[in-house]
Amino acid sequence: MTGELGTVSQLWRYPASSLAGERLDAISVAEKTVEGDRLFGLVDADGEIARPDREARWHKVPLIRTRLSEDWQLEVAVPGGGWLPAPDPESDGAVSAFLGFEASIRPFGAQHAAPDYTGPRTEARYAKAPIHMLTTASLSRLKALHPEGTPDPRRFRPNIVVDMDPVEGGFPETEWIGRKLAVGDLLLTVSEPCRRCGFTIIAQDGFDNDPGILRNVVRHNAHNLGVYCTVDRPARIEIGALMRFVD
């Protein structure tokens, strides 16, 4: 039994944790997660990794843009600045000046740094997340609950945003735990709801700080928005790919 649910409207990867993501026309999903996702971290002078969800001094971090070059090297840009290679003293200086304290970008492992990089590395706060999926139906439900807010997908850092009709009174993907999905040629199993944190409140380019976003997610959907999925069959997917149940 199959049933079409919607089409992919946005695709994202996040080369550096907590920094702005990179919106793409296509992504390649490997056996565990999106290729190029969360390869780097941002740390302070003591080596403590950025925590925008918990510490106000890190709240400007999501305004720092990231991208991967054609040869898979990280580049970053602070507001008003151009693209700079990272990790690198020049980009660390730009990031530090923007944040107002010493900070540096470090790879999570040797394989993610440039061949000539000999600097320090860091460790991710969490195990690398599986695929994070979010539907426009859930965003519409949140908007209905919080009309003055802006439930922009960037608040929630999904890899895949699926455009689907609103479901009155519900956050549909939260009900799909355990079900299998096909997104184009990609096969996924919906494994668990995505529990939200204070990152969802933080202002980014185009929307303001808004505690009401998290308050309504907590109140109306048990702290969750979107779902995590494990990969059953890796594939490359593009904008416009159809999503359907596979039973």
Beta strands, then each sheet from edge to edge (+ up, - down):
strand 1: 2-13
strand 2: 22-24
strand 3: 26-29
strand 4: 40-44
strand 5: 65-68
strand 6: 74-77
strand 7: 84-85
strand 8: 103-107
strand 9: 131-135
strand 10: 160-163
strand 11: 180-183
strand 12: 186-195
strand 13: 224-233
strand 14: 235-238
strand 15: 242-246
sheet 1: 2+ 1- 10+ 9+ 13- 12+ 11- 15+
sheet 2: 3+ 14-
sheet 3: 4+ 8-
sheet 4: 5+ 6- 7+
end
